């Protein structure tokens, strides 16, 4: 296991057998109609994911063990005592990560120089995310190893695309639907970007746009330009998505960034 990109052994920890790695909590919404058997299902909501991580610490003496525990606590809390985000990667799924926070009581069982801290972590965003962005998914990427699921054939994206005429290209989504960040750098008299029945248009520009669909934001040269943005904030579906670029007097580059997400 890694926490914040460091193997837990660097913190002096090891993970005990029997740790918990559950799916997210699912809440089904129902409505009861008097006189009618059963209930009507009205959809569902996905809540946070709870992890219970039983760690072990074994040093030469109890003082050294306590020192290791204090050092790890610094990774979990900031200088004001507030919880810090923890990037969690399991050894058996090295190409995906979760972001969680310590929750509740940290119960530490002790026996001489051995300590067994039970740490509960809540993952507010219940999805696991790819450790690399789809536009970085290339065979030369040193982060991707033979243990990575991507070796089964993920196409990723084409990275930075140069555009001077109407064109289209494919975006591959391996996991659940994602809301990408679209970066556009260059100039055009008018520009329309579309995926399926979703599209947005930009006015004449010579500069840099950043459209973040997950945050519903549009920045032009680093400034809020939501009022100049017209159309949808695009969502990419599982599978292959064709993105079409149409406009006039185009001399620009476009990059579509997202991390595949899994449950």
Secondary structure, DSSP 4 states (H G I P E B T S, - for coil): -EETTEEGGGGT-EEPTT-EEPPPPEEEEEEPPTTSSS-EEEEEEE--EEEEEEEEEE-SSHHHHHHHHHHHHHHHB-TTS-B--EEEE-GGGTTEEEEEEE-S--EEEEETTEEEEEEEEEESS--EEESS-GGG--TT-TT--TTSGGGGT-----SSEEESSSEEEEEEE-SS-B--EEEEEEEESEEEEEETTEEEEE-SEEEEEEEETTTTEEEETTEE-GGG-EE----BPSEEEEEEEEEES-EEEEEEE---EE-
